[in-house]
């Protein structure tokens, strides 16, 4: 692969970086202050977000994740990856560029699998930044690391589909503009293993849908997006709300996950870069025992190892993105699992080092490190836990030797 960025990618990198420097970073504190001042942090979004979204849209920095030129920037995964890294340095940047999860994955699902009516009603407002969405797959009562364990049901009844079950860690469900979820449930338990489930579009105000609670991660509720536990009790919807037809849930899920893992990993690399920058600034500006922190306790080596780890992770993710672009998802299965296992672990180590250099301040809300650690640690579970991805990698690696032995 060519390690250089394409001219198109370089142009977007320059534009996104300039926008982050001039528009996003200077207003992050304004956003945080306004959000904390709200009596109910779930009720509304500080106005700074809509102001910045309008500017980003006017600047043509909008839906950058989507390779389809009719709706997005037409960037490949490899070209979009460095932009996701830039956005990952800020809590608010992904929404400002309309590139925040899970909306990106939901939009891709609707683009590739949705009907024309589903696209009109849900995808177009989502890509316009007018509404937000959530994805309901993980469940509290089963080991969701094996998605085939899913207990929630999506049963076809004539010209309707009836949903029952409980989901949790439904990211984005708390956003005041969240209007729909994609629900995945068991439709036919007797069908082949990967043809049993369906994905259904569910308006959030449908009778029988209830947000039971918002779930904290290490004490952080991640307002105003959040991660919710949601119950579905005899939720009855028209059959045309099923995406691509009954039984295609696993097929859709696999198509959704490839680019999404690239996005997650590159945003995490941006998060780690921000943590390393904060660590270095702290290390050279503070002294203890008559020396700068950078000269104490092996901190120079820790900084060096963090730089090496970030650079290694970035190259590995870019390689996975390139393989996804050039050979397709099936050819990149192992590489996608490799980065999904490696990058969150790397980010946790770098952020932990930065927290240590900040002392007690690193544990507080005075710096974004504690919340960054919560986000990075959660991603060792989201989109599949480390163990599942390591299993995929091991299966691919050992499979080559079994083939040779059989030959």
DAHUGI-V148186 format. One record per backbone hydrogen bond with DSSP energy under -0.5 kcal/mol. NH is the residue of the N-H (numbers start at 0). CO is the residue of the C=O. Records with the same first field share a line. If there is no record, write none. Layout:
NH = CO / CO
//
This chain:
2 = 0
9 = 5
10 = 6
11 = 7
12 = 8
13 = 9
14 = 10
15 = 11
16 = 12
17 = 13
18 = 14
19 = 15
20 = 16
21 = 17
22 = 18
23 = 18
24 = 19
26 = 23
27 = 23 / 24
30 = 26
31 = 27
32 = 28
33 = 29
34 = 30
35 = 31
36 = 32
37 = 33 / 34
40 = 38
42 = 39
43 = 39
48 = 45
49 = 45
50 = 46
51 = 47
52 = 48
53 = 49
54 = 50
55 = 51
56 = 52
57 = 53
58 = 54
59 = 56
60 = 55
61 = 59
62 = 96
63 = 96
65 = 62
66 = 64
68 = 66
70 = 67
71 = 67
72 = 62
73 = 65
74 = 65
79 = 75
80 = 76
81 = 77
82 = 79
83 = 79
84 = 80
85 = 81
86 = 82
87 = 83
88 = 85
89 = 86
93 = 89
95 = 91
96 = 92
97 = 94
98 = 93
102 = 99
103 = 99
105 = 101
106 = 102
107 = 103
108 = 104
109 = 105
110 = 106
111 = 107
112 = 108
113 = 108 / 109
118 = 114
119 = 115
120 = 116
121 = 117
122 = 117
123 = 118
125 = 121
126 = 122
127 = 123
128 = 125
129 = 124
130 = 124
131 = 176
133 = 179
135 = 181
136 = 134
143 = 141
145 = 142
146 = 144
148 = 145
149 = 146
152 = 163
153 = 185
154 = 161
156 = 159
159 = 156
160 = 236
161 = 154
162 = 234
163 = 152
164 = 231
166 = 229
167 = 137
169 = 227
170 = 168
171 = 225
172 = 169
173 = 224
174 = 171 / 224
177 = 174
178 = 131
179 = 131
180 = 201
181 = 133
182 = 180 / 199
183 = 135
184 = 182 / 197
185 = 151
186 = 195
187 = 195
190 = 187
194 = 191
195 = 192
197 = 184
199 = 182
200 = 240
201 = 180 / 199
202 = 200
203 = 178
205 = 202
208 = 205
209 = 207 / 230
211 = 209 / 228
212 = 228
214 = 226
216 = 219
217 = 215
219 = 216
220 = 218
224 = 221
225 = 221
227 = 169
228 = 212
229 = 166 / 227
230 = 209
231 = 164
232 = 207
233 = 231
234 = 162
235 = 233
236 = 160 / 234
238 = 158
240 = 237
241 = 238
242 = 198
243 = 241
247 = 244
248 = 196
251 = 247
252 = 248
253 = 249
254 = 250
255 = 251
256 = 252
257 = 253
259 = 255
260 = 256
261 = 257
262 = 258
263 = 259
264 = 260
265 = 261
266 = 262
267 = 263
268 = 264
269 = 265
270 = 266
271 = 267
272 = 268
273 = 269
274 = 270
275 = 271
276 = 272
277 = 273
278 = 274
279 = 275
280 = 276
281 = 277
282 = 278
283 = 279
284 = 280
285 = 281
287 = 290
290 = 287
292 = 285
293 = 282
294 = 291
295 = 292
298 = 295
301 = 297
302 = 298
303 = 299
304 = 300
305 = 301
306 = 302
307 = 303
308 = 304
309 = 305
310 = 306
311 = 307
312 = 308
313 = 309
314 = 310
315 = 311
316 = 312
317 = 313
318 = 314
319 = 315
320 = 316
321 = 317
322 = 318
323 = 319
324 = 320
325 = 321
326 = 322
327 = 322 / 323
331 = 327 / 328
332 = 329
335 = 331
336 = 332
337 = 333
338 = 334
339 = 335
340 = 336
341 = 337
342 = 338
344 = 340
345 = 341
346 = 342
347 = 343
348 = 344
349 = 345
350 = 346
351 = 347
352 = 348
353 = 349
354 = 350
355 = 351
356 = 352
357 = 353
358 = 354 / 355
360 = 357
361 = 358
362 = 359
363 = 360
366 = 363
369 = 363 / 366
371 = 367
372 = 368
373 = 369
374 = 370
375 = 371
376 = 372
377 = 373
378 = 374
379 = 376
380 = 377
381 = 377
383 = 380
385 = 379
387 = 384
388 = 384
389 = 385
390 = 386
391 = 387
392 = 388
393 = 389
394 = 390
395 = 391
396 = 392
397 = 393
398 = 394
399 = 395
400 = 396
401 = 397
402 = 398
403 = 399
404 = 400
405 = 401
406 = 402
//
